Amino acid sequence: MSTLSIQRPRPTIATRTLARSPAERRVRVPVPVLMRLQPMTARGVIFVTIGDEYRNANVVVYSHVAERDRGPLPTSQLLVLGGRVERED
């Protein structure tokens, strides 16, 4: 049985502003999960594709985070993801 806890809401940003966020900025984004991949060769890393009507983005979930959040991560259709923006140009 899981317990519901009430927490003070933390600010989030919309995916349409994610593209304009500077690199290295810490963000929280509520998004639908489109796909998850956990290749056998990835040493526990999970690759999550998120997106909505404005943007799609790829998220890398490292093994220690995946282990910590193993309840909601594999099954949830909607997640609030927090992390640092990284870009490949």
PDB file of N, CA, C and O in Angstrom:
ATOM      1  N   MET A   1       0.843  -1.172   0.000  1.00  0.00           N
ATOM      2  CA  MET A   1       0.000   0.000   0.000  1.00  0.00           C
ATOM      3  C   MET A   1       0.889   1.236   0.000  1.00  0.00           C
ATOM      4  O   MET A   1       1.826   1.327   0.794  1.00  0.00           O
ATOM      5  N   SER A   2       0.605   2.182  -0.880  1.00  0.00           N
ATOM      6  CA  SER A   2       1.415   3.397  -0.912  1.00  0.00           C
ATOM      7  C   SER A   2       0.734   4.508  -0.121  1.00  0.00           C
ATOM      8  O   SER A   2      -0.484   4.511   0.055  1.00  0.00           O
ATOM      9  N   THR A   3       1.525   5.424   0.338  1.00  0.00           N
ATOM     10  CA  THR A   3       1.022   6.533   1.135  1.00  0.00           C
ATOM     11  C   THR A   3       1.116   7.815   0.340  1.00  0.00           C
ATOM     12  O   THR A   3       2.098   8.045  -0.366  1.00  0.00           O
ATOM     13  N   LEU A   4       0.127   8.627   0.448  1.00  0.00           N
ATOM     14  CA  LEU A   4       0.111   9.922  -0.218  1.00  0.00           C
ATOM     15  C   LEU A   4       0.631  10.961   0.755  1.00  0.00           C
ATOM     16  O   LEU A   4       0.156  11.060   1.886  1.00  0.00           O
ATOM     17  N   SER A   5       1.598  11.725   0.316  1.00  0.00           N
ATOM     18  CA  SER A   5       2.092  12.792   1.181  1.00  0.00           C
ATOM     19  C   SER A   5       1.856  14.123   0.493  1.00  0.00           C
ATOM     20  O   SER A   5       2.022  14.244  -0.721  1.00  0.00           O
ATOM     21  N   ILE A   6       1.481  15.092   1.250  1.00  0.00           N
ATOM     22  CA  ILE A   6       1.234  16.428   0.713  1.00  0.00           C
ATOM     23  C   ILE A   6       2.503  17.239   0.903  1.00  0.00           C
ATOM     24  O   ILE A   6       3.017  17.375   2.013  1.00  0.00           O
ATOM     25  N   GLN A   7       2.994  17.771  -0.202  1.00  0.00           N
ATOM     26  CA  GLN A   7       4.215  18.554  -0.161  1.00  0.00           C
ATOM     27  C   GLN A   7       3.963  19.931  -0.739  1.00  0.00           C
ATOM     28  O   GLN A   7       3.039  20.139  -1.526  1.00  0.00           O
ATOM     29  N   ARG A   8       4.795  20.853  -0.336  1.00  0.00           N
ATOM     30  CA  ARG A   8       4.695  22.199  -0.895  1.00  0.00           C
ATOM     31  C   ARG A   8       5.043  22.130  -2.377  1.00  0.00           C
ATOM     32  O   ARG A   8       6.077  21.566  -2.736  1.00  0.00           O
ATOM     33  N   PRO A   9       4.204  22.690  -3.245  1.00  0.00           N
ATOM     34  CA  PRO A   9       4.495  22.618  -4.679  1.00  0.00           C
ATOM     35  C   PRO A   9       5.773  23.359  -5.030  1.00  0.00           C
ATOM     36  O   PRO A   9       6.037  24.446  -4.515  1.00  0.00           O
ATOM     37  N   ARG A  10       6.554  22.766  -5.902  1.00  0.00           N
ATOM     38  CA  ARG A  10       7.766  23.408  -6.393  1.00  0.00           C
ATOM     39  C   ARG A  10       7.510  23.871  -7.815  1.00  0.00           C
ATOM     40  O   ARG A  10       6.749  23.234  -8.544  1.00  0.00           O
ATOM     41  N   PRO A  11       8.128  24.963  -8.221  1.00  0.00           N
ATOM     42  CA  PRO A  11       7.847  25.495  -9.553  1.00  0.00           C
ATOM     43  C   PRO A  11       8.318  24.554 -10.662  1.00  0.00           C
ATOM     44  O   PRO A  11       9.357  23.903 -10.554  1.00  0.00           O
ATOM     45  N   THR A  12       7.531  24.505 -11.717  1.00  0.00           N
ATOM     46  CA  THR A  12       7.881  23.726 -12.897  1.00  0.00           C
ATOM     47  C   THR A  12       7.849  24.651 -14.107  1.00  0.00           C
ATOM     48  O   THR A  12       7.308  25.755 -14.045  1.00  0.00           O
ATOM     49  N   ILE A  13       8.440  24.185 -15.215  1.00  0.00           N
ATOM     50  CA  ILE A  13       8.373  24.955 -16.451  1.00  0.00           C
ATOM     51  C   ILE A  13       7.679  24.107 -17.510  1.00  0.00           C
ATOM     52  O   ILE A  13       7.649  22.880 -17.416  1.00  0.00           O
ATOM     53  N   ALA A  14       7.131  24.763 -18.503  1.00  0.00           N
ATOM     54  CA  ALA A  14       6.480  24.063 -19.610  1.00  0.00           C
ATOM     55  C   ALA A  14       7.530  23.582 -20.603  1.00  0.00           C
ATOM     56  O   ALA A  14       8.617  24.154 -20.690  1.00  0.00           O
ATOM     57  N   THR A  15       7.211  22.544 -21.340  1.00  0.00           N
ATOM     58  CA  THR A  15       8.173  22.017 -22.301  1.00  0.00           C
ATOM     59  C   THR A  15       8.508  23.025 -23.395  1.00  0.00           C
ATOM     60  O   THR A  15       9.611  22.991 -23.939  1.00  0.00           O
ATOM     61  N   ARG A  16       7.592  23.907 -23.725  1.00  0.00           N
ATOM     62  CA  ARG A  16       7.895  24.891 -24.774  1.00  0.00           C
ATOM     63  C   ARG A  16       8.985  25.871 -24.340  1.00  0.00           C
ATOM     64  O   ARG A  16       9.652  26.460 -25.190  1.00  0.00           O
ATOM     65  N   THR A  17       9.176  26.054 -23.040  1.00  0.00           N
ATOM     66  CA  THR A  17      10.258  26.924 -22.574  1.00  0.00           C
ATOM     67  C   THR A  17      11.542  26.146 -22.295  1.00  0.00           C
ATOM     68  O   THR A  17      12.589  26.743 -22.043  1.00  0.00           O
ATOM     69  N   LEU A  18      11.464  24.830 -22.338  1.00  0.00           N
ATOM     70  CA  LEU A  18      12.645  24.004 -22.100  1.00  0.00           C
ATOM     71  C   LEU A  18      13.721  24.263 -23.150  1.00  0.00           C
ATOM     72  O   LEU A  18      14.907  24.298 -22.821  1.00  0.00           O
ATOM     73  N   ALA A  19      13.328  24.443 -24.394  1.00  0.00           N
ATOM     74  CA  ALA A  19      14.303  24.681 -25.473  1.00  0.00           C
ATOM     75  C   ALA A  19      15.050  25.998 -25.280  1.00  0.00           C
ATOM     76  O   ALA A  19      16.181  26.142 -25.745  1.00  0.00           O
ATOM     77  N   ARG A  20      14.434  26.947 -24.607  1.00  0.00           N
ATOM     78  CA  ARG A  20      15.078  28.246 -24.379  1.00  0.00           C
ATOM     79  C   ARG A  20      15.839  28.305 -23.062  1.00  0.00           C
ATOM     80  O   ARG A  20      16.487  29.309 -22.765  1.00  0.00           O
ATOM     81  N   SER A  21      15.765  27.248 -22.278  1.00  0.00           N
ATOM     82  CA  SER A  21      16.471  27.232 -20.995  1.00  0.00           C
ATOM     83  C   SER A  21      17.974  27.129 -21.231  1.00  0.00           C
ATOM     84  O   SER A  21      18.416  26.344 -22.070  1.00  0.00           O
ATOM     85  N   PRO A  22      18.754  27.906 -20.507  1.00  0.00           N
ATOM     86  CA  PRO A  22      20.208  27.837 -20.693  1.00  0.00           C
ATOM     87  C   PRO A  22      20.760  26.495 -20.227  1.00  0.00           C
ATOM     88  O   PRO A  22      20.215  25.857 -19.327  1.00  0.00           O
ATOM     89  N   ALA A  23      21.850  26.085 -20.860  1.00  0.00           N
ATOM     90  CA  ALA A  23      22.511  24.840 -20.466  1.00  0.00           C
ATOM     91  C   ALA A  23      22.933  24.930 -19.008  1.00  0.00           C
ATOM     92  O   ALA A  23      23.286  26.001 -18.514  1.00  0.00           O
ATOM     93  N   GLU A  24      22.894  23.809 -18.337  1.00  0.00           N
ATOM     94  CA  GLU A  24      23.268  23.673 -16.922  1.00  0.00           C
ATOM     95  C   GLU A  24      22.200  24.182 -15.956  1.00  0.00           C
ATOM     96  O   GLU A  24      22.376  24.056 -14.744  1.00  0.00           O
ATOM     97  N   ARG A  25      21.112  24.745 -16.443  1.00  0.00           N
ATOM     98  CA  ARG A  25      20.050  25.215 -15.553  1.00  0.00           C
ATOM     99  C   ARG A  25      19.289  24.013 -14.995  1.00  0.00           C
ATOM    100  O   ARG A  25      19.006  23.058 -15.719  1.00  0.00           O
ATOM    101  N   ARG A  26      18.964  24.067 -13.719  1.00  0.00           N
ATOM    102  CA  ARG A  26      18.161  23.009 -13.101  1.00  0.00           C
ATOM    103  C   ARG A  26      16.691  23.323 -13.370  1.00  0.00           C
ATOM    104  O   ARG A  26      16.238  24.449 -13.161  1.00  0.00           O
ATOM    105  N   VAL A  27      15.954  22.318 -13.835  1.00  0.00           N
ATOM    106  CA  VAL A  27      14.549  22.505 -14.182  1.00  0.00           C
ATOM    107  C   VAL A  27      13.707  21.351 -13.643  1.00  0.00           C
ATOM    108  O   VAL A  27      14.223  20.280 -13.322  1.00  0.00           O
ATOM    109  N   ARG A  28      12.413  21.594 -13.553  1.00  0.00           N
ATOM    110  CA  ARG A  28      11.406  20.564 -13.253  1.00  0.00           C
ATOM    111  C   ARG A  28      10.320  20.707 -14.305  1.00  0.00           C
ATOM    112  O   ARG A  28       9.789  21.796 -14.525  1.00  0.00           O
ATOM    113  N   VAL A  29       9.992  19.581 -14.959  1.00  0.00           N
ATOM    114  CA  VAL A  29       9.054  19.611 -16.076  1.00  0.00           C
ATOM    115  C   VAL A  29       8.017  18.499 -15.905  1.00  0.00           C
ATOM    116  O   VAL A  29       8.382  17.327 -15.811  1.00  0.00           O
ATOM    117  N   PRO A  30       6.720  18.856 -15.863  1.00  0.00           N
ATOM    118  CA  PRO A  30       5.688  17.808 -15.849  1.00  0.00           C
ATOM    119  C   PRO A  30       5.395  17.388 -17.291  1.00  0.00           C
ATOM    120  O   PRO A  30       5.003  18.221 -18.109  1.00  0.00           O
ATOM    121  N   VAL A  31       5.581  16.107 -17.607  1.00  0.00           N
ATOM    122  CA  VAL A  31       5.435  15.659 -18.996  1.00  0.00           C
ATOM    123  C   VAL A  31       4.889  14.244 -19.101  1.00  0.00           C
ATOM    124  O   VAL A  31       5.073  13.424 -18.200  1.00  0.00           O
ATOM    125  N   PRO A  32       4.217  13.969 -20.212  1.00  0.00           N
ATOM    126  CA  PRO A  32       3.841  12.583 -20.500  1.00  0.00           C
ATOM    127  C   PRO A  32       5.056  11.791 -20.974  1.00  0.00           C
ATOM    128  O   PRO A  32       5.932  12.329 -21.652  1.00  0.00           O
ATOM    129  N   VAL A  33       5.101  10.526 -20.617  1.00  0.00           N
ATOM    130  CA  VAL A  33       6.178   9.637 -21.049  1.00  0.00           C
ATOM    131  C   VAL A  33       5.734   8.965 -22.345  1.00  0.00           C
ATOM    132  O   VAL A  33       4.672   8.345 -22.400  1.00  0.00           O
ATOM    133  N   LEU A  34       6.557   9.095 -23.388  1.00  0.00           N
ATOM    134  CA  LEU A  34       6.245   8.476 -24.665  1.00  0.00           C
ATOM    135  C   LEU A  34       6.862   7.089 -24.792  1.00  0.00           C
ATOM    136  O   LEU A  34       6.248   6.180 -25.352  1.00  0.00           O
ATOM    137  N   MET A  35       8.086   6.926 -24.268  1.00  0.00           N
ATOM    138  CA  MET A  35       8.788   5.659 -24.434  1.00  0.00           C
ATOM    139  C   MET A  35       9.909   5.544 -23.407  1.00  0.00           C
ATOM    140  O   MET A  35      10.491   6.545 -22.990  1.00  0.00           O
ATOM    141  N   ARG A  36      10.203   4.307 -23.005  1.00  0.00           N
ATOM    142  CA  ARG A  36      11.332   4.010 -22.117  1.00  0.00           C
ATOM    143  C   ARG A  36      12.164   2.904 -22.751  1.00  0.00           C
ATOM    144  O   ARG A  36      11.628   1.947 -23.310  1.00  0.00           O
ATOM    145  N   LEU A  37      13.473   3.049 -22.656  1.00  0.00           N
ATOM    146  CA  LEU A  37      14.381   2.012 -23.139  1.00  0.00           C
ATOM    147  C   LEU A  37      15.403   1.731 -22.053  1.00  0.00           C
ATOM    148  O   LEU A  37      15.951   2.654 -21.450  1.00  0.00           O
ATOM    149  N   GLN A  38      15.656   0.464 -21.809  1.00  0.00           N
ATOM    150  CA  GLN A  38      16.693   0.078 -20.859  1.00  0.00           C
ATOM    151  C   GLN A  38      17.519  -1.036 -21.500  1.00  0.00           C
ATOM    152  O   GLN A  38      17.311  -2.216 -21.218  1.00  0.00           O
ATOM    153  N   PRO A  39      18.460  -0.648 -22.369  1.00  0.00           N
ATOM    154  CA  PRO A  39      19.277  -1.661 -23.040  1.00  0.00           C
ATOM    155  C   PRO A  39      20.107  -2.453 -22.043  1.00  0.00           C
ATOM    156  O   PRO A  39      20.535  -1.928 -21.015  1.00  0.00           O
ATOM    157  N   MET A  40      20.327  -3.714 -22.357  1.00  0.00           N
ATOM    158  CA  MET A  40      21.133  -4.575 -21.488  1.00  0.00           C
ATOM    159  C   MET A  40      22.561  -4.054 -21.346  1.00  0.00           C
ATOM    160  O   MET A  40      23.213  -4.308 -20.333  1.00  0.00           O
ATOM    161  N   THR A  41      23.047  -3.338 -22.339  1.00  0.00           N
ATOM    162  CA  THR A  41      24.422  -2.843 -22.316  1.00  0.00           C
ATOM    163  C   THR A  41      24.560  -1.489 -21.635  1.00  0.00           C
ATOM    164  O   THR A  41      25.660  -0.938 -21.594  1.00  0.00           O
ATOM    165  N   ALA A  42      23.483  -0.943 -21.102  1.00  0.00           N
ATOM    166  CA  ALA A  42      23.508   0.411 -20.550  1.00  0.00           C
ATOM    167  C   ALA A  42      23.828   0.475 -19.063  1.00  0.00           C
ATOM    168  O   ALA A  42      23.778   1.554 -18.472  1.00  0.00           O
ATOM    169  N   ARG A  43      24.152  -0.645 -18.454  1.00  0.00           N
ATOM    170  CA  ARG A  43      24.528  -0.685 -17.031  1.00  0.00           C
ATOM    171  C   ARG A  43      23.501  -0.034 -16.109  1.00  0.00           C
ATOM    172  O   ARG A  43      23.865   0.702 -15.191  1.00  0.00           O
ATOM    173  N   GLY A  44      22.220  -0.302 -16.350  1.00  0.00           N
ATOM    174  CA  GLY A  44      21.167   0.203 -15.482  1.00  0.00           C
ATOM    175  C   GLY A  44      20.608   1.561 -15.855  1.00  0.00           C
ATOM    176  O   GLY A  44      19.661   2.030 -15.224  1.00  0.00           O
ATOM    177  N   VAL A  45      21.174   2.204 -16.866  1.00  0.00           N
ATOM    178  CA  VAL A  45      20.679   3.511 -17.306  1.00  0.00           C
ATOM    179  C   VAL A  45      19.388   3.308 -18.091  1.00  0.00           C
ATOM    180  O   VAL A  45      19.281   2.378 -18.890  1.00  0.00           O
ATOM    181  N   ILE A  46      18.414   4.176 -17.862  1.00  0.00           N
ATOM    182  CA  ILE A  46      17.148   4.136 -18.594  1.00  0.00           C
ATOM    183  C   ILE A  46      17.050   5.403 -19.436  1.00  0.00           C
ATOM    184  O   ILE A  46      17.286   6.508 -18.947  1.00  0.00           O
ATOM    185  N   PHE A  47      16.702   5.229 -20.699  1.00  0.00           N
ATOM    186  CA  PHE A  47      16.502   6.358 -21.600  1.00  0.00           C
ATOM    187  C   PHE A  47      15.000   6.567 -21.736  1.00  0.00           C
ATOM    188  O   PHE A  47      14.271   5.650 -22.114  1.00  0.00           O
ATOM    189  N   VAL A  48      14.539   7.777 -21.427  1.00  0.00           N
ATOM    190  CA  VAL A  48      13.114   8.083 -21.449  1.00  0.00           C
ATOM    191  C   VAL A  48      12.880   9.175 -22.485  1.00  0.00           C
ATOM    192  O   VAL A  48      13.550  10.208 -22.475  1.00  0.00           O
ATOM    193  N   THR A  49      11.926   8.936 -23.378  1.00  0.00           N
ATOM    194  CA  THR A  49      11.513   9.974 -24.319  1.00  0.00           C
ATOM    195  C   THR A  49      10.235  10.583 -23.772  1.00  0.00           C
ATOM    196  O   THR A  49       9.257   9.885 -23.505  1.00  0.00           O
ATOM    197  N   ILE A  50      10.265  11.896 -23.610  1.00  0.00           N
ATOM    198  CA  ILE A  50       9.111  12.620 -23.076  1.00  0.00           C
ATOM    199  C   ILE A  50       8.624  13.591 -24.138  1.00  0.00           C
ATOM    200  O   ILE A  50       9.368  13.936 -25.056  1.00  0.00           O
ATOM    201  N   GLY A  51       7.391  14.027 -24.018  1.00  0.00           N
ATOM    202  CA  GLY A  51       6.929  15.013 -24.979  1.00  0.00           C
ATOM    203  C   GLY A  51       5.464  15.349 -24.806  1.00  0.00           C
ATOM    204  O   GLY A  51       4.702  14.639 -24.150  1.00  0.00           O
ATOM    205  N   ASP A  52       5.107  16.452 -25.419  1.00  0.00           N
ATOM    206  CA  ASP A  52       3.722  16.889 -25.463  1.00  0.00           C
ATOM    207  C   ASP A  52       3.507  17.556 -26.813  1.00  0.00           C
ATOM    208  O   ASP A  52       4.283  17.332 -27.742  1.00  0.00           O
ATOM    209  N   GLU A  53       2.476  18.364 -26.933  1.00  0.00           N
ATOM    210  CA  GLU A  53       2.173  18.972 -28.227  1.00  0.00           C
ATOM    211  C   GLU A  53       3.197  20.023 -28.655  1.00  0.00           C
ATOM    212  O   GLU A  53       3.185  20.454 -29.808  1.00  0.00           O
ATOM    213  N   TYR A  54       4.076  20.442 -27.753  1.00  0.00           N
ATOM    214  CA  TYR A  54       5.059  21.475 -28.083  1.00  0.00           C
ATOM    215  C   TYR A  54       6.436  20.904 -28.410  1.00  0.00           C
ATOM    216  O   TYR A  54       7.071  21.350 -29.365  1.00  0.00           O
ATOM    217  N   ARG A  55       6.903  19.938 -27.645  1.00  0.00           N
ATOM    218  CA  ARG A  55       8.278  19.452 -27.785  1.00  0.00           C
ATOM    219  C   ARG A  55       8.392  17.988 -27.390  1.00  0.00           C
ATOM    220  O   ARG A  55       7.582  17.453 -26.633  1.00  0.00           O
ATOM    221  N   ASN A  56       9.424  17.366 -27.928  1.00  0.00           N
ATOM    222  CA  ASN A  56       9.885  16.064 -27.450  1.00  0.00           C
ATOM    223  C   ASN A  56      11.293  16.259 -26.922  1.00  0.00           C
ATOM    224  O   ASN A  56      12.030  17.120 -27.403  1.00  0.00           O
ATOM    225  N   ALA A  57      11.663  15.469 -25.944  1.00  0.00           N
ATOM    226  CA  ALA A  57      13.021  15.545 -25.388  1.00  0.00           C
ATOM    227  C   ALA A  57      13.421  14.159 -24.918  1.00  0.00           C
ATOM    228  O   ALA A  57      12.573  13.314 -24.631  1.00  0.00           O
ATOM    229  N   ASN A  58      14.712  13.939 -24.846  1.00  0.00           N
ATOM    230  CA  ASN A  58      15.255  12.677 -24.350  1.00  0.00           C
ATOM    231  C   ASN A  58      15.859  12.912 -22.979  1.00  0.00           C
ATOM    232  O   ASN A  58      16.566  13.894 -22.754  1.00  0.00           O
ATOM    233  N   VAL A  59      15.575  12.004 -22.076  1.00  0.00           N
ATOM    234  CA  VAL A  59      16.046  12.108 -20.703  1.00  0.00           C
ATOM    235  C   VAL A  59      16.874  10.868 -20.389  1.00  0.00           C
ATOM    236  O   VAL A  59      16.471   9.748 -20.703  1.00  0.00           O
ATOM    237  N   VAL A  60      18.024  11.071 -19.772  1.00  0.00           N
ATOM    238  CA  VAL A  60      18.867   9.961 -19.326  1.00  0.00           C
ATOM    239  C   VAL A  60      18.676   9.824 -17.819  1.00  0.00           C
ATOM    240  O   VAL A  60      18.950  10.759 -17.065  1.00  0.00           O
ATOM    241  N   VAL A  61      18.209   8.670 -17.387  1.00  0.00           N
ATOM    242  CA  VAL A  61      18.006   8.402 -15.965  1.00  0.00           C
ATOM    243  C   VAL A  61      19.107   7.424 -15.536  1.00  0.00           C
ATOM    244  O   VAL A  61      19.105   6.260 -15.935  1.00  0.00           O
ATOM    245  N   TYR A  62      20.032   7.909 -14.729  1.00  0.00           N
ATOM    246  CA  TYR A  62      21.153   7.079 -14.289  1.00  0.00           C
ATOM    247  C   TYR A  62      20.680   6.015 -13.304  1.00  0.00           C
ATOM    248  O   TYR A  62      19.635   6.154 -12.668  1.00  0.00           O
ATOM    249  N   SER A  63      21.461   4.963 -13.192  1.00  0.00           N
ATOM    250  CA  SER A  63      21.043   3.782 -12.433  1.00  0.00           C
ATOM    251  C   SER A  63      20.708   4.083 -10.967  1.00  0.00           C
ATOM    252  O   SER A  63      19.762   3.509 -10.428  1.00  0.00           O
ATOM    253  N   HIS A  64      21.461   4.968 -10.318  1.00  0.00           N
ATOM    254  CA  HIS A  64      21.162   5.255  -8.903  1.00  0.00           C
ATOM    255  C   HIS A  64      19.829   5.980  -8.751  1.00  0.00           C
ATOM    256  O   HIS A  64      19.135   5.792  -7.752  1.00  0.00           O
ATOM    257  N   VAL A  65      19.463   6.807  -9.729  1.00  0.00           N
ATOM    258  CA  VAL A  65      18.157   7.489  -9.697  1.00  0.00           C
ATOM    259  C   VAL A  65      17.048   6.499 -10.043  1.00  0.00           C
ATOM    260  O   VAL A  65      15.985   6.516  -9.423  1.00  0.00           O
ATOM    261  N   ALA A  66      17.293   5.638 -11.030  1.00  0.00           N
ATOM    262  CA  ALA A  66      16.300   4.629 -11.409  1.00  0.00           C
ATOM    263  C   ALA A  66      16.006   3.693 -10.242  1.00  0.00           C
ATOM    264  O   ALA A  66      14.856   3.311 -10.024  1.00  0.00           O
ATOM    265  N   GLU A  67      17.027   3.330  -9.502  1.00  0.00           N
ATOM    266  CA  GLU A  67      16.836   2.464  -8.340  1.00  0.00           C
ATOM    267  C   GLU A  67      16.023   3.174  -7.257  1.00  0.00           C
ATOM    268  O   GLU A  67      15.138   2.575  -6.646  1.00  0.00           O
ATOM    269  N   ARG A  68      16.322   4.431  -7.028  1.00  0.00           N
ATOM    270  CA  ARG A  68      15.610   5.214  -6.003  1.00  0.00           C
ATOM    271  C   ARG A  68      14.137   5.380  -6.363  1.00  0.00           C
ATOM    272  O   ARG A  68      13.269   5.299  -5.494  1.00  0.00           O
ATOM    273  N   ASP A  69      13.856   5.611  -7.640  1.00  0.00           N
ATOM    274  CA  ASP A  69      12.481   5.886  -8.094  1.00  0.00           C
ATOM    275  C   ASP A  69      11.886   4.710  -8.853  1.00  0.00           C
ATOM    276  O   ASP A  69      11.095   4.906  -9.776  1.00  0.00           O
ATOM    277  N   ARG A  70      12.254   3.502  -8.480  1.00  0.00           N
ATOM    278  CA  ARG A  70      11.826   2.334  -9.254  1.00  0.00           C
ATOM    279  C   ARG A  70      10.321   2.110  -9.209  1.00  0.00           C
ATOM    280  O   ARG A  70       9.792   1.391 -10.056  1.00  0.00           O
ATOM    281  N   GLY A  71       9.617   2.695  -8.255  1.00  0.00           N
ATOM    282  CA  GLY A  71       8.153   2.550  -8.213  1.00  0.00           C
ATOM    283  C   GLY A  71       7.470   3.263  -9.365  1.00  0.00           C
ATOM    284  O   GLY A  71       6.828   2.613 -10.190  1.00  0.00           O
ATOM    285  N   PRO A  72       7.589   4.583  -9.444  1.00  0.00           N
ATOM    286  CA  PRO A  72       6.869   5.308 -10.499  1.00  0.00           C
ATOM    287  C   PRO A  72       7.535   5.273 -11.873  1.00  0.00           C
ATOM    288  O   PRO A  72       6.839   5.382 -12.883  1.00  0.00           O
ATOM    289  N   LEU A  73       8.822   5.130 -11.943  1.00  0.00           N
ATOM    290  CA  LEU A  73       9.527   5.267 -13.220  1.00  0.00           C
ATOM    291  C   LEU A  73       9.096   4.261 -14.288  1.00  0.00           C
ATOM    292  O   LEU A  73       8.830   4.677 -15.416  1.00  0.00           O
ATOM    293  N   PRO A  74       9.015   2.983 -14.002  1.00  0.00           N
ATOM    294  CA  PRO A  74       8.697   2.042 -15.082  1.00  0.00           C
ATOM    295  C   PRO A  74       7.249   2.044 -15.541  1.00  0.00           C
ATOM    296  O   PRO A  74       6.963   1.576 -16.643  1.00  0.00           O
ATOM    297  N   THR A  75       6.327   2.554 -14.733  1.00  0.00           N
ATOM    298  CA  THR A  75       4.914   2.386 -15.076  1.00  0.00           C
ATOM    299  C   THR A  75       4.133   3.675 -15.298  1.00  0.00           C
ATOM    300  O   THR A  75       3.089   3.646 -15.949  1.00  0.00           O
ATOM    301  N   SER A  76       4.599   4.786 -14.785  1.00  0.00           N
ATOM    302  CA  SER A  76       3.830   6.026 -14.867  1.00  0.00           C
ATOM    303  C   SER A  76       3.762   6.564 -16.293  1.00  0.00           C
ATOM    304  O   SER A  76       4.733   6.492 -17.046  1.00  0.00           O
ATOM    305  N   GLN A  77       2.618   7.092 -16.642  1.00  0.00           N
ATOM    306  CA  GLN A  77       2.444   7.713 -17.946  1.00  0.00           C
ATOM    307  C   GLN A  77       2.723   9.209 -17.899  1.00  0.00           C
ATOM    308  O   GLN A  77       2.934   9.839 -18.935  1.00  0.00           O
ATOM    309  N   LEU A  78       2.724   9.771 -16.703  1.00  0.00           N
ATOM    310  CA  LEU A  78       3.006  11.187 -16.513  1.00  0.00           C
ATOM    311  C   LEU A  78       4.004  11.311 -15.368  1.00  0.00           C
ATOM    312  O   LEU A  78       3.799  10.741 -14.297  1.00  0.00           O
ATOM    313  N   LEU A  79       5.081  12.054 -15.592  1.00  0.00           N
ATOM    314  CA  LEU A  79       6.104  12.248 -14.571  1.00  0.00           C
ATOM    315  C   LEU A  79       6.425  13.727 -14.426  1.00  0.00           C
ATOM    316  O   LEU A  79       6.267  14.499 -15.372  1.00  0.00           O
ATOM    317  N   VAL A  80       6.870  14.114 -13.256  1.00  0.00           N
ATOM    318  CA  VAL A  80       7.481  15.425 -13.065  1.00  0.00           C
ATOM    319  C   VAL A  80       8.968  15.149 -12.918  1.00  0.00           C
ATOM    320  O   VAL A  80       9.426  14.625 -11.902  1.00  0.00           O
ATOM    321  N   LEU A  81       9.708  15.513 -13.957  1.00  0.00           N
ATOM    322  CA  LEU A  81      11.140  15.225 -13.992  1.00  0.00           C
ATOM    323  C   LEU A  81      11.931  16.453 -13.596  1.00  0.00           C
ATOM    324  O   LEU A  81      11.606  17.569 -14.000  1.00  0.00           O
ATOM    325  N   GLY A  82      12.947  16.249 -12.822  1.00  0.00           N
ATOM    326  CA  GLY A  82      13.828  17.340 -12.431  1.00  0.00           C
ATOM    327  C   GLY A  82      15.259  16.986 -12.773  1.00  0.00           C
ATOM    328  O   GLY A  82      15.673  15.835 -12.640  1.00  0.00           O
ATOM    329  N   GLY A  83      16.009  17.974 -13.213  1.00  0.00           N
ATOM    330  CA  GLY A  83      17.391  17.721 -13.550  1.00  0.00           C
ATOM    331  C   GLY A  83      18.052  18.941 -14.167  1.00  0.00           C
ATOM    332  O   GLY A  83      17.528  20.053 -14.104  1.00  0.00           O
ATOM    333  N   ARG A  84      19.203  18.710 -14.759  1.00  0.00           N
ATOM    334  CA  ARG A  84      19.992  19.787 -15.350  1.00  0.00           C
ATOM    335  C   ARG A  84      19.896  19.691 -16.870  1.00  0.00           C
ATOM    336  O   ARG A  84      19.981  18.603 -17.439  1.00  0.00           O
ATOM    337  N   VAL A  85      19.717  20.833 -17.516  1.00  0.00           N
ATOM    338  CA  VAL A  85      19.629  20.888 -18.971  1.00  0.00           C
ATOM    339  C   VAL A  85      21.024  20.672 -19.563  1.00  0.00           C
ATOM    340  O   VAL A  85      21.986  21.334 -19.175  1.00  0.00           O
ATOM    341  N   GLU A  86      21.113  19.741 -20.500  1.00  0.00           N
ATOM    342  CA  GLU A  86      22.356  19.518 -21.243  1.00  0.00           C
ATOM    343  C   GLU A  86      22.015  19.557 -22.718  1.00  0.00           C
ATOM    344  O   GLU A  86      20.933  19.136 -23.127  1.00  0.00           O
ATOM    345  N   ARG A  87      22.935  20.062 -23.510  1.00  0.00           N
ATOM    346  CA  ARG A  87      22.697  20.184 -24.943  1.00  0.00           C
ATOM    347  C   ARG A  87      23.842  19.581 -25.728  1.00  0.00           C
ATOM    348  O   ARG A  87      24.997  19.631 -25.304  1.00  0.00           O
ATOM    349  N   GLU A  88      23.515  19.011 -26.875  1.00  0.00           N
ATOM    350  CA  GLU A  88      24.507  18.590 -27.863  1.00  0.00           C
ATOM    351  C   GLU A  88      24.265  19.418 -29.107  1.00  0.00           C
ATOM    352  O   GLU A  88      23.178  19.381 -29.684  1.00  0.00           O
ATOM    353  N   ASP A  89      25.258  20.153 -29.514  1.00  0.00           N
ATOM    354  CA  ASP A  89      25.087  20.979 -30.720  1.00  0.00           C
ATOM    355  C   ASP A  89      25.748  20.360 -31.912  1.00  0.00           C
ATOM    356  O   ASP A  89      25.700  20.923 -33.006  1.00  0.00           O
TER     357      ASP A  89
END
